[in-house]
Amino acid sequence: MLRLLREPRWLGYISVAVVFAIVCCALAIWQWNRRDEALTAIDRLETNYDRTPAAVADALPELGAFDPDLQWTPVLLEGEYLPDEQLLLRGRWRGGEVGFEVIAPFRTVDGTVFVVNRGWIDQASGAERPVTEPETPQGPTTVVARLRPDEGSIAGRGAPEGQIASVDLEELAVQLGPSTYTGAYGLLVSEDGSAPDDVSLASRPVLDPGPHLSYSLQWYVFALGAFAALAWGMRDELRSASPEVRPKRVRRTDADVEDDILDRT
């Protein structure tokens, strides 16, 4: 074994196996971290989704800050929608059909503006408009919405006037003013205590941890397999290099032959 370790060829094989194992372990750790992220997302959903709504100012004390652990937390808004600032979020799928989500800025009684996703509306066939126009309430309204993080911009994707490609809160704040919440927006739960009829509300998501655990274990097995293959190759070469030991032939004398003949008689 030590003789092989001094050969450049086998040193190269060992180096390749080590690098391969390091890559496999890195991928295993990456999959494990993705599993942790999935479990964290599930825990947030289960913990926050059915909470009692809190005032938006209490949940989000700063306009531009958002704690990821608050995702799905219901917040209470009192004020009115800004119908002139309403937009359509394009290219959103629901039940196998593409449509729009209605993005309606909401001015609270304290003067801040919170962006609300009121829900999904079907797209007219062959047109860049919804089948029906949303009937967003006007005047004083009480809204409950669940917090979602800023989507940011999508590079290379534009939209016609009156539509947007993503919920980019920083960009919306340029139009709505500096008193706009830019850390999070809300998915509508209810308006004045009931669900709207003009849009389809987002349903509770179904989250699962996915196959990341099994993938992580598979990568560790691949890493061990590299060294197992290396050990098998080294053993095979050592066996082929060892001289075959042949049994020593014993020279028989005439007396031995005579003894055998007497034994058979």
DAZIHU-V629083 format. One record per backbone hydrogen bond with DSSP energy under -1.0 kcal/mol. NH is the residue of the N-H (numbers start at 1). CO is the residue of the C=O. If there is no record, write none. Layout:
NH,CO  NH,CO
//
This chain:
5,1  7,4  11,7  12,8  13,9  14,10  15,11  16,12  17,13  18,14  19,15  20,16  21,17  22,18  23,19  24,20  25,21  26,22  27,23  28,24  29,25  30,26  31,27  32,28  33,29  34,30  35,31  36,32  37,33  38,34  39,35  40,36  41,37  42,38  43,39  44,40  45,41  46,42  47,43  48,44  49,45  51,48  54,74  56,76  59,55  60,56  70,67  71,68  72,147  73,70  75,145  76,54  77,143  79,141  80,107  82,105  85,82  86,83  87,103  88,162  89,101  90,164  92,99  94,97  97,94  99,92  100,121  101,89  102,119  103,87  104,116  106,114  107,80  108,112  109,78  111,108  113,179  114,106  116,104  117,186  118,102  120,200  121,100  123,98  124,129  127,124  131,122  141,79  143,77  144,190  145,75  146,187  147,73  148,185  150,183  151,167  152,167  157,154  163,160  164,88  168,166  169,167  172,168  173,169  176,172  177,173  180,177  181,113  182,63  183,63  185,148  186,115  187,146  188,117  189,144  190,144  191,194  192,142  194,191  200,120  215,211  216,212  217,213  218,214  219,215  220,216  221,217  222,218  223,219  224,220  225,221  226,222  227,223  228,224  229,225  230,226  231,227  232,228  233,229  234,230  235,231  236,232  237,233  238,234  239,235  240,236  241,237  242,238  257,253  258,254  259,255  260,256  261,257  262,258  263,259  264,260
//
